[in-house]
Amino acid sequence: MEYKKLGEVANVTKLAGFEFTKHIKYTNNGEIIAIRALNLKDGRLVLNDVKRISKESSEILPRSKLHKYDIVLSYTGTIGEIAQILEEGKYHLAPNVAKITPNRNAIDPEFLFQCMKSHEFRLQMVNYAHGSTQPTVPMATIRELMIPVYDLETQKRIVRILSALDQKIELINCENCTIENTLQSHFNNWIDNMKPIATVGLDEIAKYTNGLAMQKFRPGDNDLGLPVVKIKEMNSGISKDTERCTSELKEEYTVFPGDVLFAWSGTLCIKIWDGEVAGLNQHIFKVTSDEYPKWFYYFWTKKHLERFINIAKGKATTMGHIQRKELSLSKVLIPSEHELKKQDETFRPLLEKIICNNSQRQSLLHLRDALLPKLMSGEINI
């Protein structure tokens, strides 16, 4: 095994700013999806918020067209998010994303993708980033980043091991997405046809506990502490760069797997926490209830999320947010006890399946993250 510069085993390009300004215009009915940094997450494409361009615009800029097995990499703002292109003729680069085209005579495309997913590669990018408000890694620097390279047969063997884990993780992601979409559809249909016995505010069905300013609660001596869940962790999970807080927190400020979290400031979002035990940072609510089941307050909060986002956008501040009074103003239909129990028989086991899948997914991710550097460094001999 030897180390080579990324530019020695792949071609690294980007969409120039003047090219974008002159030739690219987003259009709702465009045939080509422009891949932006927000479309890259956890090593895959996330296409629930896309911008499109016409095929004609893409053809004008052939250097920025994306082809099968190209790797796309964010290098400004959120640094080091990547994905691999697996379909031909559907995608084009947007600004702040680099295109990495592997030289197949020098490196296996999937092996390079696995290398670039590693914490070590991302750490290289972070260390070379310039700027505080909008950190950026220059193209010339990206070409200098180091990649471990084996003979092609060894590369393929490493890929087979890591790809098997990736495929299992993706199957879990797909299953959870299917379950949640099914439950969301059932929930919407149910409340549209419900005959409620009462109408109350969100804050009457659940307790919304705001987190702490965790910079005031650092770990003490001999205390490993807990990772801090901020909005970044809600979106991307715990990483080695995640801040830590004291482990001596009250339970209400401690996040456990399966807890419902609602970020009410900045990037508003809601999720069922799928990471390890952690500390709850300010600007995030931990949502709990002693009276109603988890699925009930989770989907009702999610039901109002789009309205909350619109309220936050209207705030004349750099960080949009909602106030607690919006919880009271967000109405919830209360079913009869019999009807709630009946629906619980459907919702509870499926939500528990999502939580169980999340636990399995985390175990696989930890295994993959432990294997990856050992395989890449040759510490584990295939």
Steps between C-alpha positions, in 0.01 A plus 500: 500500500616853420350847524427710193357844446134507401597689184726209401218245498204716396403814313367777727282771346229748598240725340656843459305793639489687169377184324219464749398867471513500120352163409305349792142592575289292735165390359221292650462278195869445429611150405830516693544525880766746618683340790553750783679450833168450683432200273799317652461323833649191665662384177186509286284731293204656679255619235199627695599861425639535147564771243473413131657631182421431136687235305615774261668690787677184613630430148658847481725409797620142433785523757240539775270217390491209744549146378463158657763434772593868535531611864357835611658679795399815692795734560337822629291551813417144602826336400558139402148375423514261206293269283561278201311538173347167397283614207604645166363822355289620794726740692713813464726687740382808687740747669695396813509134396801332337493215251751220558542268200711193590773380265394136477850389401630636831214448745170317533218760503322337794827473694565871451146574615556296818830683565333838464220398740754439776544729798870530415428648158241741638744605772755587231243728336407669828867562584561670166181711503531880495249752633285503812150594387520299175795257519628395157756251371657616169500265199880493493502384863238231436725355229781478758300298755646154563331169414625149599543288188535122471519281194163483321417149619551594866290812445213286369520265800483793743204640309311169524520510881400865539233488229324210674465718811393802293232296325358377830499856637322625188240223527426613856474862384257401224289289735475782754409749229225268374363444851499870584335599170234234556434618855492865388244420232288300744524777760389768254209290381400421858490859624320615183216261586517519879208599719691670783376533856715812555745741338810610694843654440815297436635592842198329661582155357876506567775671697746699288824525699757745363865400521782675685784724384740207518813715476429573868494128586834364382627163630701515818824318577478124445159544333484381140174686473222470243481621140288813456204484264480822299312550175805373310488173692125470440569517126830314472544300821779491758855536369848526648465877468183514713535705820464328835328594824494363853344159550339630823182630336143472616301246303287772339813644332637160399414360158445126470458289185137520390433845652309752288703816431367822348742776393304824534769747393723527193431197283167381640461124492364207698636149534509189713852500642701209360837569660663426833412646841577872483443844650220723371620840375296820506269572203386138498194363678490150643135400463346259753159410639366295789150498355528446125703248297815609323361461148211732586707803605772426242265509200297793635817706547615396155158596364562861606867509395447667162304781665772540763763526224302772325467693827876474561575624148301813573715597799723802438804325647788295367368193683128454443311336786159448653379609842339271756163660442495336155474163674182615672361638174566173313180302535477127563190287457446266796335166424297291741691267731369201306608647164846592629552148632386353170746714300776424751484136395604607150745782571693380805656178360602670176658796678682257728622321185652829379675548834628141498625544142678819605683308772610234252604768252716671762672170582579445133627856461730458801629171355555659160675803649725272707587279202554775244826655635641158590434369150634815336818506711566128455464432874246233408647275234250368248 
